[in-house]
Amino acid sequence: MNLPESSLRLQAAIEQRSSSVLVLGLGAVGLAMVQVLLEAGYRVHAADTRSEPIEAVAAGRSPMAHIPAAWCEAMARHPKLRLQRVEPGARLVFAAEELPSIGVICVPTPLDAQGQPDLGPLESAAHTLGQSLAPECLVLLESTTYPGTTRNVLAPILREHGRSDASRVFVAFAPERVNPGHGDPAARGAPRLVGGLTPDATRLAQAFYQSLGYAVEVTARAEVAEAAKLVENVYRAVNISLVNELKLVFAAQGIDIWEVLDAAQTKGFGFQRFDPGPGAGGSCIPIDPRYLEYFARQGGVPAQLVELAGKIDAHMAEHVVHVLERAALQTGRALQGLRVLLLGVAYKPDVNITSESPSLRVAARLLRAGAQVSYCDPEVPGPLELAPGVWQTSRVLDAATMGSTDAMVYLTDHRAFALDTIAAFPGILVDTRGKRRLRDRAAHYVSA
Ligand SMILES: NC(=O)c1ccc[n+]([C@@H]2O[C@H](COP(=O)([O-])OP(=O)(O)OC[C@H]3O[C@@H](n4cnc5c(N)ncnc54)[C@H](O)[C@@H]3O)[C@@H](O)[C@H]2O)c1
């Protein structure tokens, strides 16, 4: 094979760890990336537009419950790590011997006010890399996005900054597969997908992730890797909505969905269990289907099942509030003035991440109905913006708190929650997680 000289130089830089790596975005994905890079022996520059994660790591504190404090303590004194803040899209300047020739984009890919893909952070990150990396470079996009973004959004921005020579600038999509709160926060047990804009880009990206200890699966083109990442998460989103719809269907006729699922999974094959709850949360499952829907509409073939799943998901918080409202009415109370304690505001167990959390959707609806809402979450001490302009800190689940509460809503199944204490609550207990210990013991238990 006739490989460009620059690709051979980058390959050698990967093998010898002689290039430093610039990581943009220090959230769950970027922090995990920094850790594996340091473990693999790279020099790392990590930049974020917010000072919070930088200050936390620089002080040796973990900014996220699932990122081990020991990682951040070691990062704080690591001689090969430089942390800095960057203005969105700005150039970062390095000494010649520090000039990174590998850039990794780990920035958010949220929705805009109209619920459409917002590639603003990704575009800013592309501008920063386009101005800051060495002329021969490997650019990796890890953020989840719709097919075509790497080729039609990222690469053109790099070209704007003079990086138009495909024999010197190698661009690939390599979706992150971290699963906060489950096992290794860097998900080194899962192979990395890699799809480059050119065969050389794919080969270099493969060498890079292998140098970090990942098994690598290569796709024929970047678009396949982009689509595969969306499929992984859309699959979860649709199944979560399916099981939530089934919960409502069966509950209406007195059948407990959790008992149904226990029975169904005895089949042992051909059935993957998803558990009901108050709706999907986090920066992936509620967002990525909207990216797929956008992509589908661009191609003139709407993703109808995915859109319907989104509507069902959006209804779940309302359902929880209705269940509470009905239970309150039976005791002669309305939501107006009801003192409600939300148990869990993180979007899933044992993490402190509240982005897109269904608990916040429940809180917003209850507040609109005039309820007095507070929360208890051992992973999220706060202050937390529970709803726009409503800042709170976590309450302690003790006799005083329970004594001044009319209803509690069990939303996040954290291990740290003492179920026996919760079950002893004398008021209305709405359970969105099918906890048998609550159902069997609580005085006024209602399943939602
Ligand atoms: N969190 C997960 O479980 C997970 C898993 C797989 C994939 N992803 C995807 O990975 C991407 C990142 O996710 P995350 O959870 O780490 O996001 P996050 O929001 O927790 O962190 C992203 C960080 O990027 C910073 N940032 C924004 N714009 C920037 C810029 N122009 N330059 C530098 N920094 C910038 C933000 O300030 C933030 O700290 C998203 O596309 C997400 O969908 C997330």
The ligand as a Gaussian input file, in Angstrom:
#p B3LYP/6-31G(d) Opt

LIG

0 1
 N      -22.651000      10.839000      28.762000
 C      -22.815000       9.689000      28.134000
 O      -23.201000       8.692000      28.734000
 C      -22.487000       9.562000      26.673000
 C      -22.261000       8.301000      26.138000
 C      -21.944000       8.180000      24.800000
 C      -21.907000       9.330000      24.003000
 N      -22.161000      10.543000      24.537000
 C      -22.093000      11.696000      23.654000
 O      -20.810000      12.301000      23.832000
 C      -20.924000      13.731000      23.750000
 C      -20.441000      14.357000      25.050000
 O      -21.250000      13.866000      26.106000
 P      -20.988000      14.250000      27.636000
 O      -22.008000      13.527000      28.420000
 O      -19.540000      14.095000      27.996000
 O      -21.347000      15.799000      27.564000
 P      -21.285000      16.896000      28.732000
 O      -22.270000      17.927000      28.372000
 O      -21.307000      16.250000      30.062000
 O      -19.802000      17.494000      28.581000
 C      -19.382000      18.148000      27.440000
 C      -18.419000      19.255000      27.823000
 O      -18.036000      19.937000      26.624000
 C      -17.875000      21.313000      26.940000
 N      -17.907000      22.105000      25.701000
 C      -18.982000      22.557000      25.014000
 N      -18.565000      23.211000      23.906000
 C      -17.226000      23.168000      23.895000
 C      -16.233000      23.659000      23.009000
 N      -16.549000      24.320000      21.888000
 N      -14.930000      23.462000      23.318000
 C      -14.585000      22.792000      24.458000
 N      -15.490000      22.293000      25.324000
 C      -16.788000      22.474000      25.049000
 C      -19.010000      21.596000      27.904000
 O      -18.757000      22.735000      28.680000
 C      -19.041000      20.314000      28.729000
 O      -18.259000      20.415000      29.914000
 C      -22.393000      14.006000      23.414000
 O      -22.538000      14.029000      22.017000
 C      -23.109000      12.784000      23.957000
 O      -24.314000      12.535000      23.286000
 C      -22.424000      10.688000      25.874000

